[in-house]
Amino acid sequence: MTYDISTIGEGQIRLTCFKGERLSNANQLRMSAACSEANVAGLLSQLGRSALWTSRLPQGELTTKIVREYRSVGVDVSNVVLVEKGRTALYFMEPGEYPMPAKVSYDREYTPFRSIRIEDFDWEKMLDTRLVFVTGITAALTPDTAKVVRHFVDEAHERGIDIALDVNYRSLLWAPEQARLVLEPIARKSTIVFCSRTDGQVVFGLEEQGADVCKALRERFGVETVVSTDQVAGVYYSDREHGEMTFPVTPVPVVDRPGAGDSFVAGVLHGFLNGDVLTGIHYGQRTSAYALTHHGDLTRVSAAELDIPTTTDIVR
């Protein structure tokens, strides 16, 4: 296979208020590129993996910034489709400070990606991979994006390619019932599913706590492995061989929160691609903690900095 991981998602520009300011009175905003799937591909690329990111974006300076951001860390962006007209997706973030939570405002309507069609993309290239990675974020945007994500998964499943799903529920994008209807068939074809305890409760109606939520999801979907996060309460794991496990989380100071979940997923998938998800969870805890220490959705880090091997041998 040409790639270790292949994924699809909409590139965006994130505009962030400085701490202590709200969007309504901000005079300055910090600009950076964003895309959950590309964030995962970008970190895996820095860990020595070959990664392909596919998208559909309008030509222009903002798209140039997005593409350059992910290309700069080694992601193959040759499958990004550029169109002449359209607008770039934006999202605005108020970081928040206790007791006020962070707040996100999306500005993603009428972008070229929202009307994507199956025939827009080079599927042979996208499926020349060991692993297909999809998220609930892209599936949530429109019926068209959901259809493309489902096609990606169905084709990968037909070819025997491993599939990873990150449920990553966003209440501002769709309702729990709609998310469940779209994502459950995808989860049933996946090899590994990432679903937080909260998403398991909200989307799939599960009342279990701790590692039991992983077990319930694994049995519901018939999937080999489920990994769940529960903020600082722990990371939960369930698979057919090892059963259920809980990994403690050590809180760290937060500089910038977005992208930390993507960094965790990337670390786990690095282990998965080595045949060792349990070690991958430890990688993910390191990468996500590092992600919280600097600005931007994309975590810029080297394997050496976190003592994560790039070897394809199984780490035991």
CORFEN-V621231 format. One line per field, one symbol per residue. ss: DSSP state (@ for helix, = for strand, . for the rest). psi: psi as a letter, one per 20 degrees, with the letter a starting at -180 (. if undefined). A space follows every 10 residues. Layout:
BEGIN
ss=???
psi=???
END
This chain:
BEGIN
ss=..======.. .======... ..@@@...== ====.@@@@@ @@@@@@.... ====.===.. @@@@@@@@@@ @....=.... ===...=.== ====..=..= ..=====... =@@@@..@@@ ..@@@@..== =====@@@@@ @.@@@@@@@@ @@@@@@@@.. .=====.... .....@@@@@ @@@@@@@@.. .===..@@@@ @@@@...... @@@@@@@@@@ @...=====. @@@.=====. ..=====... .........@ @@@@@@@@@@ @@@...@@@@ @@@@@@@@@@ @......... .......... ......
psi=qhqhpprprp qrppopqqpi qqhhjpiqqp prqqogghgg hgghghjjqp pppproqqqr hghgggghgh hhjjpojijp ppqhqrqppq qqpohqppjp rqpppqmjqk qhhhkqqhii qnhhghjmqh pppqrighhi grhghhgggh ggggggghjk pqpppoglpo hihrqggggg hghghghijq hppporgghh gggjkpiqqb ihhggggghg ikqgpppqql cjhrpqqprh gibqqppqpo qqqpgpgpih hhhggggghg gghijnhghh ghghhghhgh hiirqqhppo qqhhhjloqj qjqpp.
END
